[in-house]
Amino acid sequence: MDDIAKLKKLIDEAKNIVFFGGAGVSTESGIKDFRSKDGLYNLKSKYGRPYEEMLSHTFFMSHTDTFYEFYRDFMINKSAKPNAAHKYLANLEKRKNLTIITQNIDGLHQEAGSKNVLELHGSIHRNYCMRCNEFYSLSDIEKMDNVPICPHCGGIIKPDVVLYEEGLDQEVLKASVDAIEKADLIIIAGTSLSVYPAAGLIYYYRGSNIVIINKDHLPLTRNVALEINAPVGETFKKLENGI
């Protein structure tokens, strides 16, 4: 049995599935990942500061104008559309108990039609005034000056994304742990499992079926039933087409 057939069998037999995805899920939609050879953190910064540093709470607070220049250039990609992975998972949710836990902030799972999505690191589509907590959509932010200012109180509007030095939402964390503990299949896709505490969530899995879909090998040995070293969207396209 080839890998795609094995993957199909595992999904068909599972009752509670968790899809745990990272940046590699969206690269085939034209969004850069962070840590790969061609990822954002390995590019020469045009701002004179490493891109990784610019995604910190400290940098946001002390260099808000430069943060927003970078954020608008690299973190907002309006041309990105759901790829085969997003679309397959949206269809899978219609026939399986599926929870998507994503480290991505692009909202492409929801755009594809998925409903049960837990966003560990927030979303570019939600923005809040730091003074009065007024909500603003991405389209609202795009109409404002580089540093968006709340028209109600004059406060700075911050994207609802988790920056370095900031904690994850505790309700999202709890919901993620609950879903993973109940899962009989967990699919880990497009992630290096190097960002904590998010990566540590997979150790709450109590089942015996872990599937890894990632271009690079992941050094997990516990309960790995299948590892496919290939792009995530390409893999799900083959699965959809029965190749």
Secondary structure by P-SEA (a helix, b strand, c coil): ccaaaaaaaaaaaccbbbbbbcccccccccccccccccccccccccccccccccccaaaaaacaaaaaaaaaaccccccccccaaaaaaaaaaacccccccccccccccccccccccccccccccccccccccccccaaaaaaccccccccccbbbbbcccccccccccaaaaaaaaaaaaaccbbbbccccccccccccccccccccbbbbbccccccccccccccccccaaaaaaaaaacc
